[in-house]
Amino acid sequence: MPKRLVNSLNASLERWLPEKRLFLRSDDATRFVRLRPATQLLALGAVTTVFGWTLVASSILAIDAVSSGNSRDQVTRVQSAFEQRLAELSQERDARASEALAAQNRFTVALDQVSEMQSKLLASEEERRELERGLKVVQSTLRDAIAERDTAKQQTAEAQDSDSTDRSEEFAVALDILSGELRNTATDRSQARKEAEEAKLAAQELQVERDQIIARNDQILTQLEDAVSISIEPLDKVFRSVGMDPDDVLTTIRKGYSGQGGPLNPISYSTRGDAALSQGETKANKVIVTLDQMNTYRIAIEKLPLAMPVLDSFRWTSPFGRRWGRMHEGVDMAGPVGTPIYATGDGVITFAGRQSGYGNLIKIKHELGTETRYGHLSRIRVKAGQRVSQGERIGDMGNTGRSTGPHLHYEVRMNGRAVDPMSFIKAASNVQ
């Protein structure tokens, strides 16, 4: 049966592929090989298959090369956009800081003006009290002079009845002298009243000017309060985005920066307008508290590993999370062997050597309970116990340990628990 099918197939193909013979001649004999139509069809099919496979493989390689180039271009564009965004955020932060500094300077000037006006007001009140005391003394002197005049008149009348004309002349001279003193006392009293009125007018003018300064001061404090409130929001988001409680961070930083001291001197305030002054002092205290919080946040951010470990060109090859049924506790950044690796924050080297799986590994302990790890290095440039700064070169990218190619395995741990390093890298964009 199979032979019959082969013969039938050869007969059908005879029209397009006639039978051919391949002659092999030697010195003493001649032989030939018969190429039937089915054999020729099989050979043509094999040649066509090989040619098609070669064409498809070449197309796949070409498409892969083009896709690789496009990926590198896309990574370059994304990196450029990211750097531009970082620059814009940095400029915006500087502008906000300049506005806060200018508002703080205006607030200081306003406080100085209020203090100066308060001193002038206290001095005017003291002058008014002195004038009132002088007026009382003048009034008392005037009453005594009037009493003496009445006594003198009574004595003069008695003397006129009992004494001689000479005594009357003496009393008349005494009365003239006393009248002159009374006129002088009345003049002094009028002058004192005039000065008291002028002092009251000056005090009222100082009060109006003081109220205007307090109003301007309140406006400045309101603007400053709004500015620092806007500036504190991105800092608060930084710590929440990396899974840290901002209140705990502030408490920890303040424990390390809690020194106080200096001589304490008594201060005095005017008893007039205490409500307005208290309101301004309350706002000022709120602004000072918020500025202290912002400064504390700044200190805390300087202690976090927010920088990039690789500054040269690289590819993200594996994210944080489950991979191949197991937990991948970091991110992978692929690049050529020898690519510089930098510390992402200030800290102390706790391990620098070879460890199973990681290959050549560096561990850096930072403050606030954070730790970073750099694995698969080709070279380690630091030693255990060494203190490093953010941006300092600590090693070179390599392919040691359990690795399929040269790359950096970068981890961030908080209190011993692995967290996504991308949350720290993205958080850095909020403070640039």
PAZA-298391 format. One record per residue (C-alpha): residue number from 1; x, y, z. Coordinates in steps of 0.001 Angstrom, whole numbers. Last residue first. Example, Ala and Ser with C-alpha at 12.3 -4.5 7.8 and 13.67 -1.06 7.14 Angstrom:
% PAZA-298391
    i       xx       yy       zz
    2    13670    -1060     7140
    1    12300    -4500     7800
This chain:
% PAZA-298391
    i       xx       yy       zz
  432    14401    69054    45614
  431    12204    68080    48557
  430     9244    66410    46877
  429    11436    64705    44229
  428    13316    62870    47014
  427    10096    61064    47891
  426    10235    59262    44528
  425    13650    57770    45370
  424    12532    56887    48917
  423     9325    55193    47704
  422    11357    53526    44928
  421    13424    51728    47581
  420    10366    49570    48429
  419    10660    48476    52053
  418    12630    45645    53711
  417    12094    45326    57469
  416    15115    45562    59828
  415    14005    48789    61538
  414    13512    50313    58098
  413    15343    48563    55251
  412    16342    49914    51840
  411    17763    47537    49218
  410    19755    48007    45981
  409    20802    45024    43777
  408    23269    46539    41298
  407    23749    44953    37856
  406    26151    42849    35763
  405    24393    39708    34475
  404    22415    36648    35575
  403    23218    37076    39280
  402    23429    34854    42373
  401    26743    36167    43754
  400    29051    38441    41758
  399    28127    40268    38532
  398    29523    43777    39078
  397    28867    47446    39738
  396    31728    49299    41483
  395    32070    50423    45117
  394    31650    53074    47825
  393    31715    56399    45945
  392    30548    59226    48237
  391    27241    60860    47204
  390    25860    61017    50771
  389    28685    60792    53268
  388    30576    57775    54582
  387    31698    56679    58060
  386    34007    53624    58103
  385    33244    50886    60638
  384    33414    48129    58019
  383    35668    49082    55105
  382    35094    50959    51846
  381    35999    50570    48119
  380    34319    47219    47366
  379    34778    45902    43816
  378    32716    43790    41418
  377    29539    44455    43373
  376    26631    41957    43363
  375    24840    43773    46252
  374    24365    47275    47736
  373    22350    47398    50993
  372    20765    50406    52754
  371    19706    50739    56410
  370    17152    52982    58148
  369    16352    53210    61891
  368    16138    57010    62087
  367    19884    57287    61346
  366    21743    55420    58630
  365    23475    52020    58750
  364    25278    51138    55512
  363    25607    47533    54281
  362    27985    46642    51429
  361    27856    43289    49592
  360    30121    41315    47233
  359    27992    38321    46260
  358    24425    38938    47392
  357    23345    35294    47251
  356    25756    34240    49985
  355    27672    37152    51491
  354    31041    38616    50490
  353    32458    41684    52177
  352    31714    45136    53572
  351    29376    45188    56579
  350    28348    47885    59098
  349    29522    50899    57067
  348    28364    54035    58936
  347    25924    56645    57591
  346    25208    59667    55406
  345    22845    58939    52523
  344    22531    57315    49082
  343    26119    56036    49074
  342    27466    55850    45497
  341    28100    53007    43018
  340    30417    53681    40041
  339    29886    51503    36919
  338    32720    48934    36906
  337    30817    46225    35011
  336    28349    47825    32599
  335    24756    48580    33669
  334    21689    46980    35216
  333    19734    48507    38124
  332    17856    45957    40242
  331    15347    46904    42961
  330    15074    45463    46468
  329    13443    42770    48607
  328    12575    40305    45817
  327    10150    37949    47577
  326     9816    34461    46091
  325     7442    32784    43591
  324     9526    33768    40558
  323     9466    37415    41643
  322     7348    38968    44393
  321     8042    42615    45167
  320    10517    45429    44451
  319    11236    45985    40759
  318    13566    44130    38352
  317    15542    45288    35296
  316    15617    49091    35648
  315    18258    49986    33085
  314    21402    52119    33603
  313    23162    55349    32500
  312    25487    56855    35130
  311    24325    58255    38488
  310    23775    54954    40290
  309    23008    54914    44046
  308    20348    57649    43668
  307    19872    59944    46696
  306    17151    59730    49357
  305    18947    57806    52116
  304    17447    59707    55105
  303    19551    61768    57585
  302    19327    65042    55626
  301    15556    64542    55586
  300    15516    64520    59410
  299    17409    67827    59662
  298    15038    69425    57147
  297    12013    68080    59048
  296    13388    69684    62221
  295    13774    72985    60345
  294    10161    72735    59150
  293     8973    71958    62692
  292    10964    74889    64086
  291     9443    77116    61415
  290     5995    75852    62425
  289     6686    76578    66116
  288     8021    80046    65249
  287     4941    80752    63128
  286     2649    79643    65965
  285     4605    81769    68447
  284     4263    84783    66162
  283      538    84189    65874
  282      179    84047    69659
  281     2417    87092    70106
  280      214    89039    67699
  279    -2930    88029    69606
  278    -1291    88866    72940
  277     -230    92290    71657
  276    -3758    93076    70493
  275    -5270    91963    73834
  274    -2602    93776    75901
  273    -3515    97146    74338
  272    -2524    99143    77462
  271     -698    97480    80361
  270     2653    98051    78647
  269     5098    95224    78893
  268     8123    94518    81115
  267    10909    91989    80815
  266    12964    90217    83496
  265    16362    88836    82449
  264    17218    85158    81853
  263    20890    84324    81194
  262    21625    81666    78538
  261    20634    78040    78130
  260    18913    75408    75997
  259    19974    72128    74299
  258    17292    69882    72760
  257    18733    68822    69387
  256    19122    65018    69745
  255    15760    64569    71447
  254    14249    66950    68892
  253    15165    64581    66058
  252    13399    61604    67661
  251    10243    63580    68486
  250    10065    65010    64946
  249    10422    61525    63412
  248     7758    60078    65731
  247     5351    62871    64768
  246     6102    62374    61041
  245     5188    58640    61235
  244     7309    56831    58612
  243     5967    54699    55739
  242     8149    56120    52931
  241     5269    58229    51531
  240     4357    59483    55033
  239     7876    60837    55531
  238     7956    62760    52251
  237     4327    63910    52563
  236     5176    65913    55726
  235     7967    67687    53851
  234     5588    68458    50967
  233     3087    70060    53440
  232     5578    72146    55477
  231     6200    74767    52779
  230     2502    75614    52381
  229     2161    76092    56159
  228     5372    78168    56196
  227     3963    80562    53592
  226      500    80820    55176
  225     2011    81679    58589
  224     4310    84246    56982
  223     1385    85921    55249
  222     -619    85976    58502
  221     2379    87268    60466
  220     2884    90083    57960
  219     -788    91051    58196
  218     -660    90995    62017
  217     2462    93160    61995
  216      764    95656    59728
  215    -2183    95803    62130
  214      140    96063    65164
  213     2038    98878    63464
  212    -1226   100719    62772
  211    -2327   100282    66393
  210     1027   101668    67588
  209      666   104693    65323
  208    -2789   105374    66769
  207    -1489   104940    70356
  206     1499   107185    69638
  205     -873   109874    68382
  204    -2994   109481    71521
  203      105   109761    73724
  202     1192   112910    71885
  201    -2262   114434    72439
  200    -2116   113530    76165
  199     1381   115049    76458
  198      161   118264    74820
  197    -2701   118434    77310
  196     -279   117913    80222
  195     2027   120616    78858
  194     -879   123072    78748
  193    -1942   122154    82289
  192     1638   122673    83533
  191     1809   126067    81831
  190    -1464   127117    83450
  189     -152   125996    86858
  188     3117   127845    86353
  187     1176   131038    85572
  186    -1007   130562    88668
  185     2109   130075    90813
  184     3695   133233    89378
  183      520   135191    90135
  182      469   133783    93687
  181     4105   134742    94218
  180     3364   138275    93076
  179      385   138479    95438
  178     2606   137317    98324
  177     5137   140039    97600
  176     2400   142673    97445
  175      871   141338   100656
  174     4221   141572   102422
  173     4605   145173   101262
  172     1074   145967   102570
  171     1874   144230   105873
  170     4929   146429   106334
  169     2906   149521   105495
  168      270   148613   108084
  167     2972   148121   110739
  166     4204   151614   110117
  165      653   153034   110480
  164      442   151845   114087
  163     -882   148685   115542
  162    -4142   147534   117083
  161    -6888   147899   114526
  160    -4658   147871   111466
  159    -2761   144898   112922
  158    -5956   142900   113253
  157    -6834   143617   109662
  156    -3305   142791   108588
  155    -3380   139523   110550
  154    -6609   138556   108825
  153    -5181   139518   105466
  152    -2021   137527   106226
  151    -4051   134472   107217
  150    -6051   134742   104018
  149    -2839   135088   102037
  148    -1285   132148   103883
  147    -4319   130025   103040
  146    -4137   131137    99438
  145     -428   130302    99359
  144    -1059   126872   100895
  143    -3767   126166    98322
  142    -1442   127304    95557
  141     1347   125081    96859
  140    -1033   122110    96927
  139    -2174   122892    93382
  138     1439   123224    92231
  137     2328   119886    93887
  136     -678   118242    92250
  135      352   119661    88892
  134     3889   118340    89388
  133     2487   114862    90166
  132      311   115054    87057
  131     3293   116183    85014
  130     5352   113246    86358
  129     2516   110852    85497
  128     2367   112286    81979
  127     6134   111945    81608
  126     5922   108277    82687
  125     3109   107683    80197
  124     5209   109288    77478
  123     8181   107056    78348
  122     5989   103937    78313
  121     4625   104952    74924
  120     8132   105567    73594
  119     9241   102117    74809
  118     6171   100527    73209
  117     6949   102336    69973
  116    10471   100912    70010
  115     9250    97376    70803
  114     6617    97593    68039
  113     9276    98795    65609
  112    11619    95951    66570
  111     8782    93427    66181
  110     8003    94857    62737
  109    11657    94542    61699
  108    11729    90919    62862
  107     8489    90132    60974
  106     9884    91722    57840
  105    12978    89516    58156
  104    10777    86443    58680
  103     8729    87356    55623
  102    11922    87672    53578
  101    13145    84296    54862
  100     9791    82642    54106
   99     9753    84141    50601
   98    13340    83011    49992
   97    12512    79486    51216
   96     9499    79334    48910
   95    11628    80484    45978
   94    14332    77921    46836
   93    11694    75164    46997
   92    10272    76235    43628
   91    13757    76205    42090
   90    14414    72715    43489
   89    11030    71499    42229
   88    11885    72798    38759
   87    15319    71115    38832
   86    13801    67806    39955
   85    11253    68046    37145
   84    14059    68636    34640
   83    15962    65625    36052
   82    12833    63454    35705
   81    12194    64677    32163
   80    15809    63893    31235
   79    15538    60447    32850
   78    12301    59739    30996
   77    13880    60857    27702
   76    16974    58702    28273
   75    14822    55717    29278
   74    12782    56212    26081
   73    15937    56402    23966
   72    17280    53244    25603
   71    13977    51486    25002
   70    13922    52617    21347
   69    17417    51218    20797
   68    16431    47886    22369
   67    13295    47769    20202
   66    15379    48322    17038
   65    17828    45560    18000
   64    14954    43195    18878
   63    13254    43937    15555
   62    16505    43157    13676
   61    17047    39913    15598
   60    13457    38827    14974
   59    13737    39631    11261
   58    16995    37639    10941
   57    15360    34669    12671
   56    12347    34861    10329
   55    14540    34985     7162
   54    16779    32105     8290
   53    13716    29982     9139
   52    12224    30724     5741
   51    15468    29719     3930
   50    15761    26503     5937
   49    12100    25632     5262
   48    12415    26381     1528
   47    15530    24156     1235
   46    13743    21317     3069
   45    10630    21683      916
   44    12732    21681    -2277
   43    14457    18477    -1130
   42    11120    16815     -333
   41     9680    17829    -3711
   40    12791    16418    -5512
   39    12396    13114    -3659
   38     8699    12973    -4567
   37     9506    13707    -8255
   36    12096    10819    -8419
   35    15817    11514    -8397
   34    17573     8407    -9797
   33    21252     8059    -8973
   32    23535     6866   -11730
   31    26525     4507   -12128
   30    29289     4230   -14689
   29    32112     1704   -14442
   28    35850     1134   -14965
   27    37471     4507   -14447
   26    34566     6040   -12550
   25    31372     7891   -13670
   24    28545     9006   -11361
   23    25387     9950   -13327
   22    22561    11926   -11591
   21    19206    11041   -13101
   20    16115    13224   -13151
   19    12411    12390   -13035
   18    10118    15175   -14144
   17     9028    17728   -11494
   16     6026    19665   -12773
   15     4318    16972   -14953
   14     5805    14026   -13044
   13     4244    15252    -9785
   12     1079    13208   -10168
   11     2967    10099   -11297
   10     5373    10412    -8371
    9     2445    10662    -5949
    8      819     7536    -7435
    7     4103     5654    -7154
    6     4466     6723    -3526
    5      867     5705    -2765
    4     1423     2256    -4342
    3     4607     1808    -2329
    2     2715     2660      889
    1        0        0        0
